[in-house]
Each structure stands twice: as C-alpha cells, then as structure tokens.
Amino acid sequence: MQLGSLEGKRCLVTGGTKGIGEATAKLFEELGAEEVLIVGRDRERGERIAESSEKIRYRRVDLEDLDDARRFAKWLESDSGALDVVVSNASRDSRYSVLNIPFEEWEKMVALNLTSPFLICRAAAQRMVREKVRGKIILVGAIQAIYPLQDSFAYVSTKGGAISMMKSMASDLGKFGIQVLSVLPGPIYIKDGEVPPSLDERAAPLLGRMGRKEEVAKVIAFLASDDNSFITGSQVIVDGGRLISRRPDPTEISAVS
C-alpha cells in the first residue's frame, strides 16, 4: 500500500491530541495537507502540538459535552472553504458490564461515540456538499465492535452502532462522491514512547506483537487520499490478525481497570 498525497487538503481529526489521532494529524502534515485541525480536551497537549507545527491547529472541544459538540458542529458547517477529510477518532475506554454500568456512563459514551460523531459528520457532509467537495469521512472504531471484551458494554455497543452509522452515511452521501469508511484497530499501543518488550511478547495478534499507532495512521492516510477512489461503506480492520488468533490478551488489555 502506497501512501497517497494529501497535498492541499484541509483536514479535521477529533481526538487529535494523543494516540492514533495525534499520529494521524502529524502524518497528514508530512503528506502535504494544507491544514489539519485537531480537537480534544487536553488543551496543554493540543497547544503544544500546534506550536511545534506549521500546519496543525488546535481547538478545545469536549465531545462528551453535547452543548460543546453542537457549538463546534455549527461552526464547522458554517466555516468557509473546502473541507476535504474528517477523521472521527475521539474515544475512550469504558470498563463496565451491562450489570453494573451507571446510567451516566452510558449517556457519556453514547455522546462521545455516537451523538458527537453524528453532529460532526453531518456538519462536515453539509459543508462538503455545499462546496462540491468529494471528501472522505473516516470513523475510527475498534475490533471490539465485532469481538467484544467482557465488561465493556457501553464501549462495544456504541462502537457497533458507529459501524452502522458509517454504512448509512455512505449510502446517503455516495451520490455526492463523498466516501465514508470505518477503520477498526485491534490491540494498538497508543501511549508515548516505546512498547514494553514484555507486552509485545505477550500480545495476542498473529503477528506476535502490539500494533503501533503510526501503523493505523498510515492506513487512515491512504483512505483519506485521492488514491482511495473506490472504497466506501467498508470496514478496514487493522489488528495484526487478532480476530482469528486464539491467544488471550495480556491482562493489561483484558482486565477491568
């Protein structure tokens, strides 16, 4: 797979202050994007990323707060100029079973993984249609939508719903030339620094190690580029073979925190 150019593209990455989102934003810049707007809650980290870059800008948005998400979506839809790529990546873990999840946690996860992505993707799509941009909307999910861990009820439910949302958006937007996809990472090490060797050794994927956030970013970059001209409504799994592996996950991944 060759990484396509993003020369001149204007891009948005939610959850762009860490992990896969940060790696994606930085790769977009390397591939020639004209502007990459990252949003997230960590103001200090977001501003630091933006200050070290010529093309990356930061805006603080809390996507668990639907009032904040609505304000951002309204601004996004009304802002002038082309919007070429949206990567809806913001998320977090939630370790409760159906038996013990507080209703407030359920509401937060629905807001973060379903309602806010809907608001942002709708605003982006309206802008793309208005500006006649044949854009890309990419939702970053998780293989847990297909292969759930225990005690992850809200996370699994909302990530599964986001796949259906992606397919429905692809059906609605295909006639405008807008491609909508999901990327489903498996066990990916998203922290700063090197992967602990012991974690790689115990990792469950068939390839015998944890995935790196940069590896997911490269897949997203290809899908966001003009070289991806005929993929829409699809799930792209980036899991090193985890879905067909019989090895158990390390306790750092499988245990309830």
Backbone as JSON, one array per atom type, in Angstrom:
{
  "sequence": "MQLGSLEGKRCLVTGGTKGIGEATAKLFEELGAEEVLIVGRDRERGERIAESSEKIRYRRVDLEDLDDARRFAKWLESDSGALDVVVSNASRDSRYSVLNIPFEEWEKMVALNLTSPFLICRAAAQRMVREKVRGKIILVGAIQAIYPLQDSFAYVSTKGGAISMMKSMASDLGKFGIQVLSVLPGPIYIKDGEVPPSLDERAAPLLGRMGRKEEVAKVIAFLASDDNSFITGSQVIVDGGRLISRRPDPTEISAVS",
  "N": [[0.84, -1.19, 0.0], [0.69, 2.08, -0.97], [1.26, 5.26, 0.36], [-0.91, 7.87, -0.26], [-0.77, 11.21, -1.62], [-1.62, 14.06, 0.31], [-1.71, 16.6, -0.52], [-2.5, 19.94, -0.26], [-4.91, 19.46, 1.05], [-7.57, 20.1, 3.34], [-8.07, 19.23, 6.62], [-9.7, 17.51, 9.33], [-9.25, 16.2, 12.53], [-10.58, 14.46, 15.11], [-10.06, 13.91, 18.62], [-7.37, 14.38, 18.47], [-5.13, 14.91, 20.02], [-3.59, 12.95, 21.1], [-2.32, 9.57, 20.92], [-3.65, 7.52, 18.3], [-4.97, 9.55, 16.9], [-3.26, 11.81, 17.15], [-0.95, 10.8, 15.88], [-2.0, 10.47, 13.33], [-2.68, 13.1, 12.56], [-0.13, 14.3, 12.46], [1.05, 12.77, 10.45], [-0.59, 13.43, 8.29], [0.19, 16.08, 7.95], [2.86, 15.67, 7.14], [2.37, 14.52, 4.68], [1.55, 16.58, 3.13], [-0.77, 18.05, 3.68], [-2.76, 20.98, 3.65], [-3.89, 22.16, 5.89], [-4.45, 21.02, 9.17], [-6.79, 20.49, 11.47], [-6.96, 19.79, 14.81], [-8.93, 18.44, 17.41], [-9.75, 18.21, 20.87], [-9.77, 17.42, 24.42], [-7.54, 17.97, 25.96], [-6.01, 20.69, 26.55], [-3.39, 21.73, 27.05], [-1.68, 19.82, 25.88], [-2.66, 19.8, 23.25], [-2.19, 22.45, 22.4], [0.56, 22.47, 22.54], [1.27, 20.62, 20.53], [0.3, 22.01, 18.29], [1.88, 24.33, 18.36], [4.34, 23.35, 17.67], [4.18, 22.87, 15.02], [3.68, 23.75, 11.57], [1.33, 23.5, 10.17], [-0.66, 22.33, 11.68], [-3.49, 23.02, 13.63], [-5.14, 23.76, 16.74], [-8.12, 23.16, 18.57], [-10.02, 23.41, 21.44], [-12.36, 21.04, 22.35], [-14.89, 19.38, 24.03], [-16.14, 16.39, 23.56], [-17.82, 14.78, 24.96], [-19.56, 16.47, 26.07], [-22.48, 17.56, 25.01], [-23.48, 20.08, 24.39], [-21.15, 21.51, 23.88], [-20.23, 20.0, 21.71], [-22.28, 20.51, 19.86], [-21.95, 23.27, 19.44], [-19.43, 23.28, 18.25], [-19.94, 21.77, 15.93], [-21.76, 23.42, 14.62], [-20.14, 25.64, 14.06], [-18.3, 24.32, 12.38], [-19.81, 23.56, 10.15], [-20.56, 26.04, 9.15], [-18.21, 27.36, 8.59], [-16.05, 28.77, 6.11], [-14.84, 27.69, 2.87], [-13.12, 24.79, 1.5], [-13.54, 21.54, 2.91], [-11.87, 18.69, 3.21], [-11.25, 16.2, 4.41], [-12.39, 14.26, 7.1], [-11.62, 12.84, 10.14], [-13.01, 10.95, 12.46], [-12.18, 10.29, 15.49], [-12.06, 10.52, 18.26], [-12.33, 9.04, 21.42], [-12.73, 6.9, 24.3], [-11.84, 4.44, 26.79], [-14.18, 2.24, 28.45], [-15.06, 0.52, 31.17], [-17.28, -1.36, 32.1], [-19.77, -3.79, 32.88], [-22.97, -4.89, 31.53], [-24.4, -5.26, 33.8], [-23.52, -3.55, 35.79], [-23.15, -0.94, 34.91], [-23.25, 2.53, 35.37], [-25.97, 4.73, 34.64], [-25.25, 7.29, 33.89], [-22.69, 6.94, 32.84], [-23.27, 5.42, 30.58], [-24.71, 7.35, 29.12], [-22.66, 9.23, 28.63], [-20.92, 7.77, 27.01], [-22.52, 7.24, 24.78], [-22.86, 9.84, 23.9], [-20.18, 10.51, 23.26], [-19.29, 8.54, 21.41], [-21.3, 8.2, 19.54], [-23.38, 10.33, 19.28], [-21.94, 12.81, 19.16], [-20.03, 12.21, 17.02], [-21.99, 11.9, 14.99], [-23.07, 14.56, 14.88], [-20.79, 16.02, 14.08], [-20.02, 14.72, 11.7], [-22.32, 15.09, 10.16], [-22.35, 17.91, 9.93], [-19.92, 18.25, 8.57], [-20.45, 16.85, 6.2], [-22.57, 18.36, 5.14], [-21.22, 20.7, 4.6], [-19.31, 19.78, 2.74], [-20.99, 19.01, 0.62], [-22.15, 21.5, 0.01], [-19.89, 22.93, -0.82], [-19.15, 21.44, -2.93], [-17.29, 19.33, -2.66], [-15.64, 16.32, -3.03], [-15.34, 14.53, -0.63], [-13.74, 12.77, 2.18], [-14.85, 10.81, 4.84], [-13.95, 9.4, 7.77], [-14.41, 7.03, 10.18], [-13.03, 6.09, 13.18], [-13.03, 3.1, 14.68], [-13.2, 0.11, 16.55], [-12.01, -3.23, 16.97], [-13.46, -4.42, 18.93], [-16.12, -3.98, 18.44], [-16.8, -6.1, 16.89], [-15.68, -8.29, 18.14], [-16.13, -8.59, 21.18], [-14.66, -7.55, 24.31], [-15.16, -8.69, 27.66], [-17.05, -6.84, 30.12], [-17.23, -4.33, 28.9], [-19.46, -2.95, 28.04], [-20.85, -0.48, 27.21], [-18.92, 0.68, 25.56], [-18.51, -1.28, 23.55], [-21.13, -1.44, 22.52], [-21.64, 1.15, 21.52], [-19.55, 1.48, 19.69], [-20.22, -0.51, 17.89], [-22.63, 0.53, 16.97], [-21.64, 2.76, 15.66], [-20.49, 1.67, 13.38], [-22.73, 0.9, 11.89], [-23.8, 3.45, 11.55], [-21.83, 4.58, 9.92], [-22.18, 3.06, 7.57], [-24.75, 3.79, 6.83], [-24.41, 6.53, 6.38], [-22.64, 6.38, 4.23], [-24.35, 5.32, 2.32], [-26.13, 7.45, 2.0], [-24.49, 9.53, 1.1], [-22.99, 8.79, -1.07], [-23.88, 9.52, -3.65], [-23.01, 12.06, -3.89], [-20.36, 11.81, -4.23], [-18.93, 11.52, -1.93], [-16.96, 9.69, 0.24], [-17.32, 7.28, 2.78], [-16.02, 5.64, 5.55], [-14.95, 3.04, 7.84], [-12.31, 2.49, 10.14], [-11.0, -0.13, 11.9], [-9.13, -0.61, 14.52], [-7.06, -3.07, 16.15], [-5.36, -4.48, 18.94], [-3.57, -1.86, 19.88], [-0.74, 0.02, 20.73], [-0.95, 2.95, 22.31], [0.26, 4.81, 23.89], [2.81, 7.28, 24.74], [6.23, 6.87, 23.72], [8.33, 3.87, 23.6], [7.08, 0.54, 22.96], [6.68, -1.62, 25.7], [8.88, -4.37, 25.83], [8.01, -6.79, 27.02], [5.27, -6.64, 26.8], [4.84, -6.73, 24.06], [5.75, -9.36, 23.66], [3.78, -10.86, 24.89], [1.53, -10.28, 23.49], [-1.59, -10.74, 21.73], [-2.16, -10.74, 18.87], [-1.74, -12.42, 15.65], [0.63, -11.71, 14.45], [2.39, -11.46, 16.49], [2.93, -9.29, 18.17], [2.18, -6.05, 19.64], [0.22, -3.62, 17.88], [1.3, -0.53, 16.33], [0.6, 2.93, 16.78], [1.26, 4.53, 14.62], [1.07, 2.78, 12.51], [-1.66, 2.43, 12.16], [-2.32, 5.04, 11.53], [-1.14, 5.28, 9.0], [-2.78, 3.68, 7.41], [-5.18, 5.09, 7.63], [-4.36, 7.45, 6.37], [-3.92, 6.63, 3.72], [-6.56, 5.93, 3.01], [-7.73, 8.41, 3.19], [-6.65, 9.79, 1.12], [-6.43, 10.81, -2.39], [-5.79, 8.56, -3.79], [-7.34, 6.56, -2.83], [-10.02, 5.84, -4.36], [-12.31, 4.33, -4.69], [-13.41, 3.03, -2.51], [-15.87, 2.69, -0.2], [-18.24, 2.71, 2.5], [-17.19, 0.6, 3.88], [-15.47, -1.54, 6.26], [-12.28, -1.35, 7.49], [-9.98, -3.42, 8.77], [-7.45, -3.32, 11.16], [-5.54, -5.14, 12.73], [-3.5, -6.97, 13.1], [-4.15, -9.62, 12.86], [-5.63, -10.3, 15.09], [-8.35, -10.95, 15.36], [-8.63, -13.57, 14.5], [-6.96, -14.97, 16.08], [-6.07, -17.26, 18.67], [-4.82, -16.77, 21.0], [-4.79, -15.47, 24.33], [-5.54, -12.09, 25.35], [-3.12, -9.9, 26.9], [-3.19, -9.22, 30.45], [-3.17, -6.5, 30.91], [-4.73, -5.49, 28.92], [-7.1, -7.0, 28.92], [-8.08, -7.02, 31.54], [-10.32, -5.53, 33.92], [-10.04, -2.14, 34.58]],
  "CA": [[0.0, 0.0, 0.0], [1.43, 3.34, -1.06], [0.56, 6.38, 0.94], [-1.22, 8.89, -1.24], [-0.53, 12.59, -1.24], [-2.72, 14.87, 0.84], [-1.3, 17.95, -0.88], [-3.55, 20.94, -0.35], [-6.15, 19.07, 1.7], [-7.93, 20.64, 4.66], [-8.45, 18.03, 7.35], [-10.11, 17.57, 10.74], [-9.04, 14.96, 13.28], [-11.02, 14.55, 16.5], [-9.17, 13.11, 19.46], [-6.08, 14.53, 17.81], [-4.06, 15.34, 20.92], [-2.82, 11.81, 21.59], [-2.57, 8.27, 20.32], [-3.85, 7.38, 16.86], [-5.32, 10.85, 16.35], [-2.05, 12.64, 17.05], [-0.1, 10.23, 14.83], [-2.65, 10.73, 12.04], [-2.53, 14.52, 12.24], [1.27, 14.56, 12.09], [1.3, 12.15, 9.16], [-1.28, 14.26, 7.31], [1.06, 17.22, 7.68], [4.0, 15.19, 6.36], [1.91, 14.18, 3.34], [1.28, 17.79, 2.37], [-2.04, 18.71, 3.97], [-2.67, 22.44, 3.81], [-4.26, 22.49, 7.26], [-5.01, 19.92, 9.95], [-7.37, 20.95, 12.73], [-7.16, 18.73, 15.79], [-9.76, 18.83, 18.55], [-9.65, 17.32, 22.01], [-9.96, 18.08, 25.71], [-6.26, 18.28, 26.6], [-5.58, 21.96, 25.98], [-1.94, 21.88, 27.13], [-1.05, 18.97, 24.88], [-3.07, 20.26, 21.94], [-1.47, 23.68, 22.05], [1.97, 22.12, 22.33], [1.36, 20.02, 19.2], [0.1, 23.06, 17.29], [3.01, 25.25, 18.39], [5.51, 22.71, 17.06], [3.83, 22.54, 13.65], [3.28, 24.87, 10.71], [0.04, 23.26, 9.53], [-1.64, 21.8, 12.63], [-4.13, 23.95, 14.55], [-5.83, 23.08, 17.83], [-9.31, 23.77, 19.15], [-10.5, 22.58, 22.54], [-13.76, 20.63, 22.3], [-15.2, 18.21, 24.86], [-17.18, 15.71, 22.8], [-18.8, 14.18, 25.89], [-20.46, 17.57, 26.39], [-23.19, 17.74, 23.75], [-23.57, 21.5, 24.08], [-19.87, 21.84, 23.26], [-20.21, 19.35, 20.4], [-23.2, 21.24, 18.97], [-21.32, 24.54, 19.07], [-18.36, 23.02, 17.29], [-20.53, 21.32, 14.67], [-22.33, 24.6, 13.97], [-19.01, 26.38, 13.49], [-17.7, 23.54, 11.31], [-20.68, 23.61, 8.97], [-20.66, 27.41, 8.64], [-16.89, 27.88, 8.2], [-15.93, 28.86, 4.66], [-13.75, 26.97, 2.23], [-13.23, 23.34, 1.36], [-13.15, 20.59, 3.96], [-11.63, 17.51, 2.39], [-11.12, 14.95, 5.16], [-12.75, 14.23, 8.52], [-11.32, 11.6, 10.86], [-13.7, 10.94, 13.76], [-11.33, 9.36, 16.23], [-12.13, 10.73, 19.72], [-13.0, 7.99, 22.19], [-12.02, 6.46, 25.5], [-12.27, 3.13, 27.27], [-15.24, 2.24, 29.47], [-14.98, -0.86, 31.62], [-18.43, -1.78, 32.9], [-20.68, -4.77, 32.27], [-24.37, -4.46, 31.5], [-24.97, -5.4, 35.15], [-23.1, -2.54, 36.78], [-22.83, 0.36, 34.32], [-24.12, 3.64, 35.75], [-26.65, 5.34, 33.51], [-24.5, 8.47, 33.48], [-21.59, 6.48, 31.99], [-23.9, 5.08, 29.31], [-25.02, 8.6, 28.41], [-21.41, 9.84, 28.19], [-20.37, 7.0, 25.9], [-23.37, 7.48, 23.62], [-22.5, 11.18, 23.42], [-18.83, 10.55, 22.71], [-19.06, 7.61, 20.31], [-22.38, 8.21, 18.55], [-24.04, 11.6, 19.01], [-20.96, 13.81, 18.69], [-19.64, 11.9, 15.64], [-23.1, 12.25, 14.09], [-23.14, 16.01, 14.71], [-19.63, 16.49, 13.33], [-20.07, 14.18, 10.34], [-23.4, 15.77, 9.45], [-21.88, 19.25, 9.59], [-18.89, 18.13, 7.54], [-21.09, 16.43, 4.95], [-23.31, 19.51, 4.61], [-20.22, 21.63, 4.04], [-18.75, 19.17, 1.53], [-21.99, 19.11, -0.44], [-22.27, 22.91, -0.35], [-18.68, 23.38, -1.51], [-18.92, 20.49, -4.02], [-16.06, 18.6, -2.35], [-15.79, 14.86, -2.97], [-14.49, 14.34, 0.54], [-13.62, 11.49, 2.87], [-15.22, 10.79, 6.25], [-13.4, 8.14, 8.28], [-14.71, 6.81, 11.59], [-12.11, 5.14, 13.81], [-13.77, 2.27, 15.63], [-12.4, -0.85, 17.29], [-12.46, -4.6, 16.7], [-14.41, -4.84, 19.96], [-17.46, -3.95, 17.86], [-17.01, -7.42, 16.31], [-15.16, -9.3, 19.06], [-16.14, -7.81, 22.43], [-14.14, -7.93, 25.62], [-16.13, -8.59, 28.75], [-17.04, -5.62, 30.93], [-17.06, -3.17, 28.02], [-20.8, -2.92, 27.43], [-21.15, 0.76, 26.51], [-17.92, 0.86, 24.52], [-18.83, -2.2, 22.46], [-22.43, -1.09, 21.94], [-21.56, 2.39, 20.74], [-18.67, 1.25, 18.54], [-21.01, -1.25, 16.93], [-23.56, 1.48, 16.37], [-20.91, 3.66, 14.75], [-20.31, 0.98, 12.1], [-24.0, 1.05, 11.16], [-23.9, 4.85, 11.18], [-20.94, 4.76, 8.78], [-22.78, 2.46, 6.37], [-25.9, 4.61, 6.44], [-23.88, 7.77, 5.79], [-22.1, 6.05, 2.92], [-25.5, 5.19, 1.43], [-26.71, 8.77, 1.75], [-23.55, 10.51, 0.55], [-22.3, 8.3, -2.25], [-24.28, 10.24, -4.87], [-22.25, 13.32, -3.92], [-18.95, 11.49, -4.36], [-18.3, 11.52, -0.6], [-16.68, 8.32, 0.69], [-17.41, 7.13, 4.23], [-15.42, 4.35, 5.9], [-14.51, 2.81, 9.22], [-11.07, 1.78, 10.41], [-11.16, -0.83, 13.17], [-7.86, -1.09, 15.06], [-7.02, -4.09, 17.19], [-4.52, -4.06, 20.08], [-2.61, -0.83, 19.44], [-0.11, 0.73, 21.84], [-1.19, 4.36, 21.99], [0.97, 5.69, 24.8], [4.08, 7.81, 24.24], [7.39, 6.04, 23.99], [8.42, 2.54, 23.01], [6.25, -0.52, 23.54], [7.45, -2.51, 26.57], [9.11, -5.66, 25.17], [7.21, -7.87, 27.62], [3.91, -6.53, 26.28], [4.91, -7.3, 22.71], [5.92, -10.8, 23.75], [2.54, -11.49, 25.34], [0.42, -9.77, 22.69], [-2.41, -11.78, 21.15], [-2.24, -10.82, 17.4], [-0.97, -13.47, 14.98], [1.96, -11.2, 14.11], [3.26, -11.62, 17.64], [3.28, -8.02, 18.83], [1.18, -4.99, 19.62], [0.3, -2.67, 16.78], [1.76, 0.82, 16.63], [-0.37, 3.94, 16.34], [1.67, 5.01, 13.31], [0.59, 1.83, 11.5], [-3.06, 2.76, 11.91], [-2.32, 6.34, 10.86], [-0.81, 5.09, 7.59], [-3.99, 3.18, 6.75], [-6.11, 6.23, 7.54], [-3.84, 8.39, 5.38], [-4.23, 6.11, 2.38], [-8.01, 6.03, 2.78], [-8.06, 9.83, 3.08], [-6.0, 10.37, -0.06], [-7.09, 10.63, -3.68], [-5.52, 7.21, -4.28], [-8.54, 5.79, -2.48], [-11.06, 6.41, -5.2], [-13.45, 3.44, -4.92], [-13.75, 2.31, -1.28], [-16.8, 3.39, 0.68], [-19.16, 1.84, 3.2], [-16.46, -0.6, 4.28], [-14.68, -1.58, 7.49], [-10.9, -1.78, 7.27], [-9.51, -3.95, 10.06], [-6.0, -3.2, 11.34], [-5.45, -5.82, 14.03], [-2.43, -7.95, 13.16], [-4.71, -10.97, 12.94], [-6.2, -10.58, 16.42], [-9.7, -11.54, 15.3], [-8.57, -15.01, 14.28], [-5.96, -15.54, 16.99], [-6.62, -17.93, 19.86], [-4.06, -16.39, 22.19], [-5.51, -14.48, 25.15], [-4.93, -10.78, 25.51], [-2.46, -9.64, 28.19], [-4.11, -8.72, 31.46], [-3.24, -5.04, 30.8], [-5.79, -5.2, 27.96], [-8.35, -7.69, 29.21], [-8.57, -6.83, 32.9], [-11.06, -4.31, 34.22], [-9.18, -1.19, 35.31]],
  "C": [[0.87, 1.24, 0.0], [0.61, 4.45, -0.45], [0.34, 7.45, -0.11], [-0.9, 10.27, -0.71], [-1.8, 13.21, -0.67], [-2.45, 16.35, 0.54], [-2.52, 18.85, -1.02], [-4.84, 20.61, 0.36], [-6.32, 19.79, 3.03], [-8.6, 19.52, 5.44], [-8.84, 18.35, 8.79], [-9.88, 16.21, 11.36], [-9.54, 15.18, 14.71], [-10.2, 13.58, 17.35], [-7.74, 13.19, 18.95], [-4.93, 14.92, 18.71], [-3.24, 14.17, 21.48], [-3.11, 10.59, 20.72], [-2.69, 8.28, 18.81], [-4.17, 8.73, 16.23], [-4.13, 11.75, 16.16], [-1.15, 12.12, 15.93], [-0.68, 10.51, 13.45], [-2.47, 12.18, 11.63], [-1.11, 14.84, 11.78], [1.61, 13.95, 10.74], [0.62, 12.94, 8.04], [-0.41, 15.47, 6.94], [2.25, 16.8, 6.82], [3.62, 14.93, 4.91], [1.36, 15.38, 2.57], [-0.04, 18.47, 2.64], [-1.82, 20.2, 4.18], [-2.94, 22.85, 5.25], [-4.83, 21.25, 7.92], [-5.5, 20.52, 11.27], [-7.58, 19.76, 13.63], [-8.04, 19.28, 16.91], [-9.61, 17.78, 19.64], [-9.76, 18.13, 23.29], [-8.66, 18.56, 26.35], [-5.66, 19.54, 25.98], [-4.05, 22.07, 25.96], [-1.26, 21.07, 26.03], [-1.4, 19.43, 23.46], [-2.33, 21.5, 21.5], [0.01, 23.41, 21.8], [2.17, 21.5, 20.94], [1.26, 21.1, 18.12], [1.29, 24.01, 17.22], [4.24, 24.67, 17.7], [5.29, 22.41, 15.58], [3.46, 23.79, 12.86], [1.85, 24.73, 10.21], [-1.04, 22.79, 10.5], [-2.16, 22.92, 13.53], [-4.91, 23.15, 15.58], [-7.04, 23.88, 18.28], [-9.81, 22.85, 20.25], [-12.0, 22.33, 22.39], [-13.9, 19.38, 23.16], [-16.39, 17.5, 24.22], [-18.1, 14.85, 23.67], [-19.84, 15.22, 26.31], [-21.2, 17.94, 25.1], [-23.41, 19.21, 23.4], [-22.29, 21.97, 23.38], [-19.8, 21.25, 21.86], [-21.11, 20.07, 19.4], [-22.58, 22.56, 18.51], [-20.22, 24.32, 18.03], [-18.92, 22.61, 15.94], [-21.13, 22.5, 13.9], [-21.24, 25.44, 13.33], [-18.43, 25.65, 12.28], [-18.51, 23.64, 10.03], [-20.66, 25.0, 8.33], [-19.32, 27.98, 8.18], [-16.76, 27.82, 6.68], [-14.77, 28.02, 4.15], [-13.96, 25.47, 2.25], [-12.87, 22.64, 2.66], [-13.06, 19.25, 3.27], [-11.7, 16.2, 3.15], [-11.56, 15.16, 6.6], [-12.4, 12.86, 9.07], [-11.94, 11.71, 12.24], [-13.06, 9.86, 14.62], [-11.51, 9.44, 17.74], [-12.9, 9.6, 20.38], [-12.22, 7.76, 23.48], [-12.56, 5.11, 25.9], [-13.4, 3.3, 28.29], [-15.41, 0.81, 29.92], [-16.08, -1.19, 32.63], [-19.18, -2.86, 32.14], [-22.08, -4.19, 32.23], [-24.99, -4.49, 32.89], [-24.63, -4.25, 36.08], [-22.82, -1.17, 36.19], [-23.77, 1.43, 34.84], [-24.75, 4.28, 34.51], [-25.89, 6.54, 32.99], [-23.33, 8.09, 32.57], [-22.13, 6.08, 30.61], [-24.16, 6.34, 28.48], [-23.75, 9.24, 27.86], [-20.84, 9.1, 26.98], [-21.21, 7.15, 24.64], [-23.05, 8.86, 23.03], [-21.17, 11.16, 22.68], [-18.69, 9.73, 21.43], [-20.15, 7.58, 19.26], [-22.9, 9.61, 18.25], [-23.07, 12.66, 18.5], [-20.4, 13.47, 17.31], [-20.73, 12.19, 14.63], [-23.14, 13.75, 13.82], [-22.0, 16.52, 13.83], [-19.67, 15.99, 11.89], [-21.19, 14.83, 9.54], [-22.96, 17.17, 9.01], [-20.84, 19.21, 8.48], [-19.5, 17.77, 6.2], [-21.86, 17.59, 4.31], [-22.35, 20.5, 3.96], [-19.61, 21.07, 2.76], [-19.72, 19.29, 0.36], [-22.11, 20.55, -0.93], [-21.09, 23.39, -1.2], [-18.31, 22.47, -2.69], [-17.56, 19.79, -3.88], [-16.38, 17.11, -2.28], [-14.87, 14.36, -1.85], [-14.49, 12.93, 1.09], [-14.0, 11.69, 4.34], [-14.84, 9.42, 6.79], [-13.68, 8.06, 9.78], [-13.76, 5.75, 12.13], [-12.88, 4.39, 14.88], [-12.83, 1.38, 16.42], [-12.92, -2.24, 16.97], [-13.38, -5.12, 17.79], [-15.85, -4.77, 19.46], [-17.82, -5.31, 17.26], [-16.69, -8.52, 17.31], [-15.04, -8.68, 20.45], [-15.28, -8.42, 23.54], [-15.28, -7.89, 26.62], [-15.98, -7.24, 29.45], [-16.7, -4.39, 30.09], [-18.36, -2.86, 27.31], [-21.05, -1.66, 26.62], [-20.18, 1.0, 25.36], [-18.25, 0.0, 23.31], [-20.11, -1.79, 21.75], [-22.33, 0.13, 21.05], [-20.61, 2.24, 19.55], [-19.38, 0.43, 17.47], [-22.01, -0.35, 16.23], [-22.88, 2.4, 15.38], [-20.63, 3.0, 13.41], [-21.58, 1.11, 11.27], [-24.19, 2.49, 10.71], [-23.03, 5.14, 9.96], [-21.59, 4.24, 7.5], [-23.96, 3.29, 5.89], [-25.44, 5.92, 5.82], [-23.32, 7.51, 4.4], [-23.23, 5.92, 1.9], [-26.07, 6.55, 1.05], [-25.79, 9.67, 0.92], [-22.83, 10.06, -0.71], [-22.63, 9.08, -3.51], [-23.58, 11.6, -4.99], [-20.74, 13.07, -4.08], [-18.2, 11.5, -3.04], [-18.17, 10.07, -0.13], [-16.65, 8.29, 2.22], [-16.95, 5.73, 4.59], [-15.19, 4.26, 7.4], [-13.16, 2.11, 9.21], [-11.2, 1.18, 11.8], [-9.81, -1.35, 13.64], [-8.08, -2.24, 16.05], [-6.17, -3.61, 18.35], [-3.4, -3.13, 19.61], [-2.05, -0.14, 20.69], [-0.17, 2.22, 21.54], [-0.46, 5.32, 22.92], [2.22, 6.24, 24.13], [5.2, 6.83, 24.55], [7.3, 4.67, 23.33], [7.49, 1.55, 23.71], [7.12, -1.37, 24.47], [7.64, -3.87, 25.91], [8.25, -6.79, 25.73], [5.77, -7.84, 27.12], [3.85, -7.06, 24.86], [4.96, -8.82, 22.76], [4.63, -11.52, 24.1], [1.32, -11.09, 24.51], [-0.29, -10.9, 21.94], [-2.42, -11.83, 19.61], [-1.34, -11.91, 16.81], [0.44, -13.01, 14.65], [2.88, -11.12, 15.31], [3.71, -10.35, 18.31], [2.06, -7.12, 18.85], [1.32, -4.17, 18.34], [0.78, -1.32, 17.27], [0.75, 1.82, 16.08], [-0.03, 4.47, 14.96], [1.2, 4.07, 12.2], [-0.88, 2.08, 11.17], [-3.15, 4.08, 11.15], [-2.03, 6.19, 9.37], [-2.01, 4.56, 6.81], [-5.0, 4.31, 6.57], [-5.66, 7.2, 6.45], [-4.11, 7.9, 3.96], [-5.71, 6.28, 2.07], [-8.44, 7.48, 2.58], [-7.56, 10.45, 1.78], [-6.82, 10.13, -1.32], [-6.83, 9.25, -4.27], [-6.62, 6.24, -3.88], [-9.71, 6.41, -3.23], [-12.32, 5.55, -5.3], [-13.77, 2.58, -3.69], [-14.69, 3.19, -0.47], [-17.74, 2.37, 1.32], [-18.52, 0.59, 3.76], [-15.76, -0.42, 5.62], [-13.3, -2.11, 7.14], [-10.31, -2.16, 8.62], [-7.99, -3.9, 10.09], [-5.68, -3.82, 12.7], [-4.36, -6.87, 14.12], [-2.91, -9.38, 13.25], [-5.35, -11.3, 14.27], [-7.54, -11.29, 16.34], [-9.68, -13.05, 15.09], [-7.49, -15.69, 15.12], [-6.64, -16.17, 18.19], [-5.84, -17.6, 21.13], [-4.87, -15.39, 23.0], [-4.78, -13.15, 25.16], [-4.19, -10.71, 26.83], [-3.45, -9.03, 29.18], [-4.22, -7.19, 31.41], [-4.37, -4.62, 29.86], [-7.12, -5.78, 28.42], [-8.93, -7.4, 30.59], [-9.33, -5.52, 33.05], [-10.18, -3.39, 35.04], [-9.98, -0.49, 36.39]]
}
